[in-house]
Amino acid sequence: MKSTSGNIETGTLFIEDVDKVDCCIFDPSQGIVGHSWSVNIQISGNLDHNGFVYDFSDLKKSVKQLLKETIDHALLLPIMSSHVKYSDTETGEHWKLTVHDRLTSRQNSVWEYHCPKGSVYPLRVHNVTRELLEQECERIIKHRVSSDISHVKVELISEKAAPTAAFFQYTHGITNHLGLCQRLFHGHRSLIQVWVGDERRPDLEHYLAKEVFDKTIHIASKKQVIQPFNEDETIIGRRGTEGKEVLLEVDGSMGNYKCKIPAHRVFFVENQTSIESITKQLAQLIKEKEPNSGKVRVQAFEGIGKGALFEI
């Protein structure tokens, strides 16, 4: 699109799928939930002497960097909510989050997160929605780009799949990771696919997403568990015990992370919480469920367009 205002020529450009965002959002009715989006951007402004609104390469680089510095691999919190409380610590931040689960008979639960500065992205809203997050992205991008840019539009696009597809939403932190994945609360919305022999098994995909993960889950390794010390409450390949709490810790190059969350919202793996380890664990669960059905193959995604395969 191109228009003329006086002697100043203006135009609009767009980049589809300029980047992917993997993050997690605190929802007072659910807890902390993983999300993944593709990012589309559109900007309008004055044309420069080369006839550009903005150089594509520079825009893509700037948007990627801004997302990395703000919402990507972060916990997004609605700080105007009465369910969110903040306090400073000597080493960073302490967030206390109260969950009121309206969907079940479970009592309110309190989640806690100790983290280095910058691990959380606070939004001055009562509830974080995709639309409000798009507006926040538009604001921070417009603030950073050239003053000749008059309008910025951002779309966060969820992955589309067949109606029978199984998605699960999870959070995790990866011990010994040198980048943002070490943050104990970052998340993804991911497809999961299962084959037994040569047959695709949507029933088993939904079994993993709904029954094993309860749709939304935090994945922790046994090495991250500080409490409880009772082995019966942290069984590999299972969720924790209803009515109990789990205290987890990750020491990373960016600082120390700790969280306290309800045990039933944690699924335990043995050594690491990488997508490779998660996929291996899920394949083993399917093999236990279908011991006489031949080869099992699981493909689990980590967000959009990437993941791991494991065959047993």
C-alpha positions in Angstrom: 0.0 0.0 0.0 1.3 3.5 -0.8 -0.2 6.9 -0.5 0.9 10.5 -0.8 0.4 13.2 1.8 1.6 16.6 0.6 5.1 16.2 -0.8 5.9 13.3 1.6 5.4 9.8 0.2 4.4 7.1 2.6 4.1 3.3 2.4 3.5 0.1 4.4 5.6 -3.0 4.5 5.1 -6.4 6.3 7.1 -9.4 7.4 5.2 -12.6 8.1 6.7 -15.0 10.7 9.5 -12.5 11.5 10.2 -14.6 14.6 8.8 -17.1 17.1 8.0 -16.3 20.7 8.0 -18.9 23.5 6.9 -17.6 26.9 4.5 -18.3 29.7 1.7 -16.3 31.2 0.3 -16.3 34.7 -3.5 -16.8 34.6 -5.1 -16.4 38.1 -7.6 -19.2 37.2 -5.0 -21.7 35.9 -1.5 -20.8 37.1 1.5 -20.4 34.8 0.8 -21.6 31.2 3.1 -22.0 28.3 2.5 -20.2 25.0 4.1 -20.2 21.5 3.3 -17.8 18.7 4.6 -16.8 15.3 5.0 -13.1 15.0 3.8 -11.1 12.0 4.6 -7.4 11.8 3.4 -4.5 9.6 4.8 -0.9 9.7 3.8 2.3 7.9 5.8 5.5 7.5 7.6 7.9 5.3 9.6 6.6 2.4 13.3 7.4 2.5 15.6 8.4 -0.4 15.8 4.8 -1.5 12.0 4.4 -1.5 12.1 2.3 1.7 9.8 2.5 4.7 12.4 0.5 6.5 15.2 -1.9 5.5 13.8 -5.5 5.8 17.0 -6.8 7.2 17.3 -4.1 9.8 13.7 -4.4 10.8 13.9 -8.2 11.3 17.0 -7.8 13.4 15.5 -5.1 15.5 12.3 -7.0 16.1 14.1 -10.2 17.0 16.3 -8.4 19.5 13.4 -6.5 21.1 11.4 -9.7 21.6 14.4 -11.4 23.1 14.9 -8.5 25.5 11.3 -8.5 26.6 8.7 -11.2 26.3 10.5 -14.2 24.7 11.4 -16.9 27.2 10.0 -14.8 30.0 7.1 -15.1 32.5 4.5 -12.5 31.7 2.7 -11.2 34.7 -0.5 -9.0 35.1 0.8 -6.8 37.9 -2.5 -5.0 38.4 -4.1 -8.2 39.5 -4.6 -8.7 43.2 -3.3 -12.3 42.7 0.2 -11.0 42.0 2.5 -9.7 44.7 6.1 -8.5 44.3 9.1 -8.0 46.6 12.8 -7.2 46.0 15.5 -9.7 47.1 19.3 -9.4 47.4 19.7 -11.5 44.3 16.7 -10.4 42.2 12.9 -10.6 42.4 10.4 -12.6 44.4 6.9 -13.1 43.0 4.0 -14.5 44.9 1.1 -15.7 42.8 -2.3 -16.9 44.0 -4.3 -19.3 41.8 -8.0 -19.6 42.2 -9.0 -22.6 40.2 -12.6 -22.0 39.1 -12.7 -25.1 36.9 -12.2 -27.7 39.7 -12.9 -28.1 43.4 -9.3 -27.5 44.3 -8.5 -24.9 46.9 -6.5 -21.8 46.1 -2.8 -22.4 45.7 0.1 -20.1 46.1 3.0 -20.2 43.6 6.3 -18.5 44.3 9.1 -17.5 42.0 12.6 -16.3 43.0 14.5 -15.2 39.9 17.2 -12.8 38.6 16.1 -9.4 37.4 14.6 -9.4 33.9 13.3 -13.0 34.0 9.7 -11.6 34.4 8.0 -9.2 32.0 5.4 -7.2 34.0 2.4 -5.8 32.2 0.2 -3.1 33.8 -3.0 -5.1 33.2 -5.4 -7.2 35.3 -5.3 -10.2 32.9 -2.8 -10.9 30.1 -4.5 -11.6 26.8 -3.1 -12.1 23.3 -4.7 -8.9 22.2 -3.1 -6.9 25.0 0.2 -8.5 24.4 0.1 -7.6 20.7 -0.5 -4.0 21.8 2.4 -4.1 24.1 4.7 -5.4 21.3 3.5 -2.6 19.0 4.3 -0.1 21.7 7.8 -1.3 22.4 8.7 -1.7 18.7 7.3 1.8 17.8 9.3 3.3 20.6 12.6 1.7 19.2 12.3 2.2 15.5 12.7 5.4 13.5 10.5 8.4 14.3 9.4 8.3 10.6 7.3 5.2 11.4 3.8 6.3 12.0 2.1 2.9 12.7 3.1 -0.5 13.9 0.8 -3.6 13.8 1.8 -6.9 15.4 -0.1 -10.2 15.2 0.7 -13.2 17.4 -0.4 -16.3 15.5 -1.0 -19.6 17.2 0.0 -22.8 15.4 -2.9 -24.2 13.3 -3.4 -28.0 13.1 -6.0 -30.6 12.2 -9.0 -30.8 14.5 -7.8 -34.1 15.8 -4.3 -32.8 16.7 -3.2 -32.9 20.4 -1.5 -29.9 21.9 0.0 -29.5 25.4 1.2 -26.4 27.1 4.3 -26.7 29.4 6.9 -24.7 31.2 10.4 -25.7 32.2 13.9 -24.5 32.9 17.0 -26.3 31.6 19.9 -26.8 34.0 23.3 -25.8 32.6 21.8 -24.0 29.6 23.8 -20.8 28.9 20.9 -18.9 27.3 17.4 -17.9 28.2 16.2 -21.5 28.4 17.8 -21.7 31.9 14.9 -19.5 33.2 12.8 -21.8 35.4 9.6 -20.4 34.0 9.6 -20.2 30.3 7.1 -22.1 28.2 5.7 -23.5 25.0 2.5 -24.6 23.3 3.3 -27.8 21.4 2.0 -30.5 19.2 2.6 -34.1 20.1 2.4 -37.0 17.6 2.5 -40.8 18.2 3.0 -43.8 16.0 2.7 -47.4 17.0 4.2 -49.5 14.3 3.2 -47.7 11.1 -0.1 -46.4 12.5 -0.6 -42.8 13.6 -2.4 -42.9 17.0 -4.4 -39.7 17.8 -5.9 -41.5 20.8 -2.5 -41.9 22.4 -1.6 -38.3 21.5 -4.6 -37.1 23.5 -3.8 -39.5 26.3 -0.4 -37.9 26.7 -1.7 -34.3 26.4 -4.8 -34.7 28.6 -4.2 -37.5 31.0 -0.5 -37.5 31.5 0.0 -33.7 31.3 -3.5 -32.5 32.2 -3.2 -30.1 29.2 -0.8 -27.7 31.1 2.2 -28.8 33.1 5.6 -27.8 34.5 8.3 -30.3 33.6 11.1 -30.8 36.2 14.1 -33.1 36.5 14.8 -35.0 39.7 18.0 -33.0 40.0 16.0 -29.8 40.3 14.0 -30.9 43.3 14.9 -29.4 46.6 11.8 -30.6 48.5 10.1 -33.0 49.1 12.8 -35.6 49.9 10.3 -38.4 49.8 11.0 -40.4 46.6 7.4 -41.6 46.5 6.2 -38.0 45.7 8.6 -37.4 42.8 8.2 -40.5 40.5 9.8 -40.3 37.1 7.2 -40.3 34.4 4.4 -39.2 36.6 2.9 -36.0 38.0 3.4 -35.1 41.6 1.0 -35.9 44.5 -2.3 -33.9 44.8 -2.3 -31.6 47.8 1.5 -31.4 48.0 4.0 -28.8 47.0 7.3 -29.0 45.2 10.3 -26.7 45.6 12.6 -26.6 42.5 15.9 -24.8 41.9 18.1 -24.1 38.9 21.5 -22.4 39.2 22.5 -20.8 35.9 24.9 -18.4 34.3 22.3 -15.7 34.7 21.7 -16.3 38.4 19.7 -18.5 40.8 16.1 -19.6 40.1 13.7 -21.2 42.6 10.0 -21.9 42.5 7.3 -23.4 44.7 4.3 -24.9 42.9 1.6 -27.5 43.5 3.1 -31.0 43.0 0.2 -32.1 40.7 1.2 -29.5 38.2 4.8 -31.0 37.9 5.8 -33.9 35.6 9.1 -35.5 36.5 11.8 -36.6 34.2 15.2 -38.1 35.2 18.1 -35.9 34.3 17.2 -33.0 32.1 14.1 -31.1 30.9 15.2 -30.7 27.3 12.7 -31.7 24.6 14.9 -34.7 23.8 14.5 -36.0 27.4 10.8 -35.2 27.4 10.2 -37.1 24.2 12.1 -40.1 25.4 10.1 -40.2 28.6 6.8 -40.0 26.6 7.9 -42.8 24.3 8.6 -45.0 27.3 5.1 -44.2 28.7 3.5 -45.3 25.5 5.6 -48.5 25.4 4.4 -49.3 28.9 0.8 -48.7 27.8 1.2 -50.7 24.6 3.8 -53.3 25.4 2.9 -55.8 22.6 2.3 -53.4 19.8 5.7 -53.2 18.2 7.8 -50.1 17.5 6.8 -46.8 19.2 7.7 -43.4 17.8 6.9 -40.1 19.5 7.5 -36.7 17.9 7.1 -33.9 20.5 7.5 -30.3 19.5 9.1 -27.5 21.5 6.9 -24.6 20.5 6.4 -24.2 16.7 8.5 -26.0 14.0 11.1 -27.6 16.2 11.3 -30.5 18.6 12.6 -34.1 19.0 11.9 -37.7 17.9 12.3 -40.8 19.9 11.8 -44.4 18.8 11.7 -47.4 21.1 
